[in-house]
Amino acid sequence: PWFQHRAHMHVRLRCPADSLECEDQPLPPPGDGCGAELQSWFEPPKPGTTKPEKKTPPPLPPSCQALLDEHVI
């Protein structure tokens, strides 16, 4: 669980058997996420912390990009 994550849930999906380019997600870490992971909720923010930099997503596989290119609104 993450701080302030009480209004929604996360779902793990699997790739369809006939989808050759689909890659399954890695397995989640062991445990239920309610142990030492929660300690950061009770610690004050570190001084001078800034917002994380916005990362550029990796390029899409060509088949996905082609699908988006065909259906641009």
N, CA and C atoms as an extended XYZ file, in Angstrom:
219
Properties=species:S:1:pos:R:3:atomname:S:1:resname:S:1:resid:I:1 pbc="F F F"
N         0.826       -1.202        0.000 N   PRO     1
C         0.000        0.000        0.000 CA  PRO     1
C         0.862        1.254        0.000 C   PRO     1
N         0.358        2.281       -0.580 N   TRP     2
C         1.045        3.562       -0.603 CA  TRP     2
C         0.206        4.580        0.141 C   TRP     2
N         0.849        5.551        0.713 N   PHE     3
C         0.162        6.617        1.429 CA  PHE     3
C        -0.883        7.254        0.518 C   PHE     3
N        -2.061        7.488        1.057 N   GLN     4
C        -3.181        8.115        0.342 CA  GLN     4
C        -3.795        7.211       -0.729 C   GLN     4
N        -3.512        5.930       -0.719 N   HIS     5
C        -4.103        5.001       -1.692 CA  HIS     5
C        -5.241        4.229       -1.026 C   HIS     5
N        -6.328        4.895       -0.743 N   ARG     6
C        -7.457        4.202       -0.133 CA  ARG     6
C        -8.733        4.356       -0.958 C   ARG     6
N        -8.656        5.096       -2.055 N   ALA     7
C        -9.856        5.359       -2.841 CA  ALA     7
C        -9.911        4.542       -4.127 C   ALA     7
N        -8.932        3.690       -4.345 N   HIS     8
C        -8.945        2.856       -5.541 CA  HIS     8
C        -8.100        1.614       -5.295 C   HIS     8
N        -8.123        0.702       -6.235 N   MET     9
C        -7.310       -0.505       -6.098 CA  MET     9
C        -6.528       -0.742       -7.383 C   MET     9
N        -5.509       -1.554       -7.287 N   HIS    10
C        -4.693       -1.918       -8.438 CA  HIS    10
C        -4.991       -3.367       -8.797 C   HIS    10
N        -5.031       -3.658      -10.077 N   VAL    11
C        -5.335       -5.002      -10.558 CA  VAL    11
C        -4.183       -5.467      -11.435 C   VAL    11
N        -3.775       -6.711      -11.276 N   ARG    12
C        -2.717       -7.283      -12.112 CA  ARG    12
C        -3.376       -8.106      -13.209 C   ARG    12
N        -2.984       -7.850      -14.432 N   LEU    13
C        -3.535       -8.553      -15.586 CA  LEU    13
C        -2.474       -9.457      -16.187 C   LEU    13
N        -2.914      -10.473      -16.915 N   ARG    14
C        -1.995      -11.363      -17.621 CA  ARG    14
C        -2.148      -11.150      -19.115 C   ARG    14
N        -1.094      -11.483      -19.835 N   CYS    15
C        -1.135      -11.382      -21.291 CA  CYS    15
C        -2.008      -12.495      -21.862 C   CYS    15
N        -2.767      -12.216      -22.917 N   PRO    16
C        -3.496      -13.282      -23.594 CA  PRO    16
C        -2.502      -14.276      -24.202 C   PRO    16
N        -2.865      -15.540      -24.239 N   ALA    17
C        -1.969      -16.587      -24.744 CA  ALA    17
C        -1.557      -16.345      -26.190 C   ALA    17
N        -2.418      -15.724      -26.993 N   ASP    18
C        -2.110      -15.531      -28.412 CA  ASP    18
C        -1.436      -14.184      -28.702 C   ASP    18
N        -1.052      -13.451      -27.675 N   SER    19
C        -0.407      -12.154      -27.861 CA  SER    19
C         1.102      -12.321      -27.703 C   SER    19
N         1.786      -12.512      -28.824 N   LEU    20
C         3.206      -12.846      -28.793 CA  LEU    20
C         4.092      -11.700      -28.320 C   LEU    20
N         3.669      -10.456      -28.498 N   GLU    21
C         4.500       -9.318      -28.102 CA  GLU    21
C         4.224       -8.837      -26.677 C   GLU    21
N         3.195       -9.368      -26.055 N   CYS    22
C         2.840       -8.955      -24.697 CA  CYS    22
C         3.842       -9.551      -23.703 C   CYS    22
N         4.224       -8.752      -22.707 N   GLU    23
C         5.137       -9.218      -21.667 CA  GLU    23
C         4.425       -9.124      -20.320 C   GLU    23
N         4.371      -10.239      -19.592 N   ASP    24
C         3.751      -10.234      -18.269 CA  ASP    24
C         4.525       -9.332      -17.321 C   ASP    24
N         3.813       -8.774      -16.352 N   GLN    25
C         4.452       -7.962      -15.321 CA  GLN    25
C         5.326       -8.863      -14.447 C   GLN    25
N         6.396       -8.307      -13.867 N   PRO    26
C         7.149       -9.108      -12.902 CA  PRO    26
C         6.277       -9.385      -11.679 C   PRO    26
N         6.582      -10.450      -10.963 N   LEU    27
C         5.827      -10.774       -9.759 CA  LEU    27
C         6.023       -9.677       -8.716 C   LEU    27
N         5.001       -9.416       -7.895 N   PRO    28
C         5.165       -8.420       -6.839 CA  PRO    28
C         6.146       -8.941       -5.788 C   PRO    28
N         6.736       -8.049       -5.003 N   PRO    29
C         7.655       -8.510       -3.963 CA  PRO    29
C         6.911       -9.352       -2.930 C   PRO    29
N         7.628      -10.211       -2.208 N   PRO    30
C         6.965      -11.038       -1.197 CA  PRO    30
C         6.370      -10.179       -0.082 C   PRO    30
N         5.381      -10.710        0.592 N   GLY    31
C         4.741      -10.005        1.701 CA  GLY    31
C         3.464       -9.321        1.251 C   GLY    31
N         2.779       -8.718        2.215 N   ASP    32
C         1.510       -8.059        1.912 CA  ASP    32
C         1.645       -6.550        1.798 C   ASP    32
N         2.861       -6.019        1.954 N   GLY    33
C         3.068       -4.583        1.825 CA  GLY    33
C         2.708       -3.797        3.068 C   GLY    33
N         2.401       -4.493        4.157 N   CYS    34
C         1.979       -3.805        5.379 CA  CYS    34
C         3.022       -3.902        6.486 C   CYS    34
N         4.273       -4.143        6.143 N   GLY    35
C         5.338       -4.251        7.142 CA  GLY    35
C         6.149       -2.976        7.208 C   GLY    35
N         7.460       -3.128        7.103 N   ALA    36
C         8.378       -1.991        7.199 CA  ALA    36
C         8.132       -0.975        6.089 C   ALA    36
N         7.463       -1.390        5.008 N   GLU    37
C         7.174       -0.468        3.901 CA  GLU    37
C         6.374        0.743        4.375 C   GLU    37
N         5.623        0.582        5.448 N   LEU    38
C         4.769        1.669        5.937 CA  LEU    38
C         5.516        2.690        6.791 C   LEU    38
N         6.745        2.398        7.170 N   GLN    39
C         7.489        3.306        8.050 CA  GLN    39
C         7.576        4.714        7.472 C   GLN    39
N         7.727        4.832        6.158 N   SER    40
C         7.863        6.161        5.542 CA  SER    40
C         6.619        7.024        5.746 C   SER    40
N         5.480        6.415        6.025 N   TRP    41
C         4.264        7.185        6.257 CA  TRP    41
C         4.380        8.038        7.520 C   TRP    41
N         5.203        7.585        8.461 N   PHE    42
C         5.269        8.226        9.769 CA  PHE    42
C         6.511        9.091        9.938 C   PHE    42
N         7.301        9.220        8.906 N   GLU    43
C         8.508       10.035        8.967 CA  GLU    43
C         8.232       11.402        8.349 C   GLU    43
N         8.802       12.463        8.933 N   PRO    44
C         8.597       13.789        8.337 CA  PRO    44
C         9.293       13.871        6.979 C   PRO    44
N         8.812       14.739        6.094 N   PRO    45
C         9.473       14.877        4.790 CA  PRO    45
C        10.917       15.324        4.967 C   PRO    45
N        11.771       14.842        4.116 N   LYS    46
C        13.181       15.227        4.172 CA  LYS    46
C        13.314       16.671        3.707 C   LYS    46
N        14.151       17.461        4.382 N   PRO    47
C        14.297       18.861        3.978 CA  PRO    47
C        14.883       18.979        2.576 C   PRO    47
N        14.357       19.933        1.835 N   GLY    48
C        14.883       20.192        0.500 CA  GLY    48
C        14.449       19.202       -0.559 C   GLY    48
N        13.498       18.338       -0.246 N   THR    49
C        13.061       17.399       -1.275 CA  THR    49
C        12.266       18.152       -2.331 C   THR    49
N        12.434       17.757       -3.542 N   THR    50
C        11.732       18.380       -4.656 CA  THR    50
C        10.869       17.343       -5.346 C   THR    50
N        10.026       17.820       -6.216 N   LYS    51
C         9.189       16.906       -6.982 CA  LYS    51
C        10.078       16.078       -7.912 C   LYS    51
N         9.734       14.814       -8.117 N   PRO    52
C        10.553       13.991       -9.010 CA  PRO    52
C        10.475       14.495      -10.447 C   PRO    52
N        11.552       14.273      -11.165 N   GLU    53
C        11.574       14.668      -12.570 CA  GLU    53
C        10.601       13.801      -13.359 C   GLU    53
N         9.950       14.413      -14.332 N   LYS    54
C         9.040       13.658      -15.175 CA  LYS    54
C         9.875       12.837      -16.156 C   LYS    54
N         9.674       11.529      -16.139 N   LYS    55
C        10.451       10.645      -16.995 CA  LYS    55
C         9.754       10.452      -18.336 C   LYS    55
N        10.533       10.333      -19.372 N   THR    56
C        10.001       10.057      -20.699 CA  THR    56
C         9.753        8.559      -20.806 C   THR    56
N         8.549        8.149      -21.196 N   PRO    57
C         8.290        6.712      -21.299 CA  PRO    57
C         9.106        6.092      -22.430 C   PRO    57
N         9.405        4.804      -22.326 N   PRO    58
C        10.153        4.148      -23.397 CA  PRO    58
C         9.302        4.085      -24.662 C   PRO    58
N         9.940        3.949      -25.824 N   PRO    59
C         9.166        3.877      -27.063 CA  PRO    59
C         8.280        2.631      -27.087 C   PRO    59
N         7.138        2.775      -27.739 N   LEU    60
C         6.214        1.649      -27.873 CA  LEU    60
C         6.744        0.648      -28.890 C   LEU    60
N         6.346       -0.626      -28.761 N   PRO    61
C         6.670       -1.583      -29.813 CA  PRO    61
C         6.057       -1.100      -31.133 C   PRO    61
N         6.694       -1.395      -32.268 N   PRO    62
C         6.195       -0.904      -33.558 CA  PRO    62
C         4.724       -1.234      -33.817 C   PRO    62
N         4.276       -2.428      -33.430 N   SER    63
C         2.874       -2.784      -33.694 CA  SER    63
C         1.914       -1.901      -32.898 C   SER    63
N         2.288       -1.536      -31.689 N   CYS    64
C         1.439       -0.650      -30.883 CA  CYS    64
C         1.432        0.762      -31.462 C   CYS    64
N         2.599        1.255      -31.841 N   GLN    65
C         2.685        2.594      -32.411 CA  GLN    65
C         1.885        2.683      -33.699 C   GLN    65
N         1.941        1.631      -34.535 N   ALA    66
C         1.183        1.619      -35.787 CA  ALA    66
C        -0.314        1.711      -35.508 C   ALA    66
N        -0.777        1.019      -34.490 N   LEU    67
C        -2.196        1.060      -34.132 CA  LEU    67
C        -2.598        2.469      -33.703 C   LEU    67
N        -1.775        3.104      -32.904 N   LEU    68
C        -2.078        4.475      -32.486 CA  LEU    68
C        -2.035        5.442      -33.660 C   LEU    68
N        -1.061        5.269      -34.539 N   ASP    69
C        -0.947        6.149      -35.705 CA  ASP    69
C        -2.182        6.061      -36.596 C   ASP    69
N        -2.781        4.879      -36.686 N   GLU    70
C        -3.974        4.685      -37.525 CA  GLU    70
C        -5.222        5.301      -36.907 C   GLU    70
N        -5.242        5.458      -35.599 N   HIS    71
C        -6.467        5.882      -34.917 CA  HIS    71
C        -6.322        7.216      -34.199 C   HIS    71
N        -5.457        8.064      -34.662 N   VAL    72
C        -5.294        9.377      -34.039 CA  VAL    72
C        -6.524       10.219      -34.336 C   VAL    72
N        -7.039       10.845      -33.311 N   ILE    73
C        -8.242       11.675      -33.482 CA  ILE    73
C        -7.829       13.074      -33.865 C   ILE    73
